[in-house]
Amino acid sequence: MGELAQATQGRQMVQARPQDRLKDMLMKSWPRIKAVIGNNMSGERLYQLCVSTINKEPKLAECSPESVLSCFMKCSALGLEPSAVDGLGRAYILPFGNKNSRTGEKDATFIIGYKGIIDLARRSGELKSIHAQAVYQGDDFDAWEDETGQHFRFHAARGADHSEKTLTDVFVNVQLVNGGFVFEHMTKQEVDQIRRRSKSANNGPWVSDYEAMAKKTVIRRVFPNLPVSVNAASAVGADETTPDYSDIFHPVIDANKTPQIEAAQQAAPDEEAASCVVE
């Protein structure tokens, strides 16, 4: 029984190590992390989100703590919590097999979900509405362009059960506040071409939420033509990557120590002057 207890304790210690490493890095780097994420989240909240997501996605424990924390920092900076935490499908943090050249560990990757990309687009205040639609076999759909502009017609099949039908197309229709509009259409074949180029093609939302990812794909195609913020455009452009916050975790010069250094430098002349007076 003693050996069994020791073995169980050993396994518990191994399982706790990723969380311990995350917490240690979070504590050491918190002043610099806070400078990036502002007041969007406390250190305790950030840590609990990390642990909760790792518990639901255990393979994240195989990733470098830097990459995991970096993905959560990106979530916090954008105001998008991972779907593993809130279930809203706005963002995902997933482990991938690419090795970190510095640590030899896997990297966590930040993926914006369908609802997350719509959220980012709406924040500009320049969009009156944005709607993405999946088209299934049996739906009445047609899209065309003539001298008067782009047009489309869509009517979902009455009583349609999409779980038993094949998705054929996706489209997005955006109405702008200034009265303009943006329309884009993609076939399933075009969506699947994009999917094959994704590192998450066989993992995460592409497997569990194909329709949502198809909608996201057509929105991403039109995103450069939308009046969105630089921050939103940058986030979508860096989708499916590991955010680079290496300067936060491994700073060459620690900006947080600058005030103390300056204070010491300012104090030095006074001390010298005082010593001269004594002499």
N, C-alpha and C positions, 0 to 999 in steps of 0.2 A: 504493500500500500504506500510505503514511503517513497519507493522509486516511481510509482505512478503519479503521486502528488508532485514530485520534483519535475517529472516530464511534463505534466500539465502546466506547472508554473513556468517552465522554460518556454513552452509554446505561447503562453500568455505574454511573456516578456518580449518574444520575437514579434508577436502581433502588435504590441504597444509601441515598438520602436519607430515606425513611420510617423505616428502621431507625436511621439516625443521629439523626433527630429524636426517636425513641422513647428511644434510649439517653441522649441529652442531657437530656431531660425526666426520665427515671428517675434519673439521677445528681443533678440539681438538687433533686429532690423526695423523694429516698429517705428521709431521716429522718421526714418526715411520712407517706410511704407505709407505712413500717415500723410506725408507730404504729397504722395501720389494720389491716394484715394480720398483725401480730405476728410470731411466729417460724415461721409456716406456710411461708414461702418466702424464699430469699435474693434479693438484687437481681439477681445473675447468672442464677439460675433463672427469675425473672420475665421478664427480658429475652429469654432463649433461648426461652421459651414464646411470647412475642410474635412473635419473628422466625419461629419454626417455623410458627405459625398463619398469619402473613401469607404465607409461602411456599406454603402449601396453599390459602389463600383470598386471592389477590392483590389483590382489590378492597378489602381492608381497608387497603391502602396509600393509598387515596383518602380514608380517614376521618381525622378529627382525631386526633393522638396522644393527646390527653386522653381521648377517648372509648374508644380502644383500650386504653390503660392502665387506665382505670376499670373496663372489663369484666373485665380480668385480675385487678384487685384484688378485684372481687366474687367471682370464681372462687376466689381464694386464701382470702378471708375465709370462704367457705362450704365450702372443701375439695373443690371440684368442678373438675377440670381439663377444658378444652375437648375435645370429641370429636375435633377435628382433631389433637390431640396424643396422647391415650390410646386413642381409638377406642371408648370405652365408652358414648358417647351420653348422658352425664350433663349436659352443658352445651354450648352453642354460642355462638360470637361471630360475628356476621354483619354485613356492611355494608348500610346502607339509604340510600335517596336523600334522606331528609329532611335539609335543610341546617342546619348549626349556625349560629345567628344571629350568633354572635360571630366565628367564623372563616370562614364561608362554605363549609366542607368538609362532607362526609357524616359521619354519626355511626355508630359501631359499636354494636350492640345485643346485650344479654345475654339468652340464652334458656335456660331450664332444660329439660333433656330428661326423658323418661319415667323413666329410672333415677335421675336426679338428684332428682326430686321424691319418689320412694319412699325414697331415701337420707335426705333431710331429714326425712321423716315418721318413719322408724324411730329416729332419734336421740333421740327423747323417752324411749324405754324404756317407753312406755305401750301400744305396739302389739305384740300377740302375733304377728300376721301381717297382711300386706296383699298382696292378689293382684288384679291387673287382667287381664281376659280379653277377647280379641277373638272375636266370634262370626261365623262365615261361613255362607254358604248351605249347607244340608245338615246343619249341626250341630243337635243336639236342645237347644233352649234355650227356657225360659219363665220369666217373673218375675211375681210377684203379691204382693198384700198383703191380709191378712184380719185378723180380730179377734185372732189370735195373733201377728201381726207380719209382717215381710217374708220372702219365700221365693223361691228360684230353683232351677231345674233346668238343668244343662248337661252334655252329653256330646258331645265332638267326634266328627265323622263319622269312622268307621274308615278309615284309609288316605287321609285327605283331603290334597289338594295345594292349599294355600291360594293359591299363586301364580296359579292358574287360576280362583279363585272370588272372589265379591264379599263384602266385609265388610258385615254387616248391623247389628250391634249391638256395644256394648262395655259391660262392667260391672266394678265393683270391689267386693270383699268384704273388709272389715277386721274382724279379731278383736281385741278389746281385752284387755289384761291383767286388767282387773277383771271380765271375763266378758261384757261387752256386745259388740255388733257394729254395724257400719255397712255398709249396702249402697246402691249407686247404679247405675242403668242408663240408658244413652243409646242412641238409635237413630243410624244413620249420618247421617240427615238432621239430627238435632240437632247432631252433631259437625261436620258441614259448615257449619252456620250459625255456629258458633264460629270455624271456620277462615276463613270469609269476612271476619270482623271482625279477623283477625290481620294485622299488617303483613308477616308472613312467609308469607302464604298461598300464594304462588307461588315460594317460595325456601326453601332449607335443608331442615330435617327434615320439613316438611309434604310436600315433594316426594320426598325420598329415603327417609323412614321414616314413611309414613302411619300404619301400624298403631300404632307407638310413640306418635305424637302423638295418636291417637285414645284410647289408654289414658291418656295424660297428661291429656287433656281431661276424662275422667270422674273422674279422681283430683282434679283441680283443683276440680271442682264440689263434691266432698265434703270438701275440705281444711278449710274453716272449721269443720266438725263434728268434726274429729279433735283429740285432746289432743297438740298439737305445741308446740314452743317459739315464743316471740315472734319470734326470729330467723328460724326456718323460715317462719312465717306471713308475715313481712315480705318475705322473699325471693320467695315465691310470688306475693304481691300485686304485687310490682314486676317480675314476669316480662315479657319482651319490651319492656324499656325500656333506656335508657342510664343507668347509675348516675351519680349526681351527686356527684363529688368535686372540684368546682370550688374549694372552699376549700383542698384539698390542693395543687393546681397553681398557684393564684393567690390565696394568702392575703392578706387585708387586713392582718392582724397575724401575723407569723411566730412561732408559739409556740415554735419550736426555738431562738429567740434570747433567750427570756425569762431563762434562767439567766445568760447573759453580761451582760444588762442589769442584773439584780439584783446580780450580782457587782460591776459597775462602780459601781452606786449605793451599795453597802455600802463600797466602797473609798474613795469620795469623802470622807466625813467624816474618815477616818483621815488622808488626805493633807492635808486642811485643818488638822487638828490638828497634824500634823507641821510644817507650814509656820509655824504660830503659835509652836511651841516654838523653831524656829530663829530667828525674829525676836526 
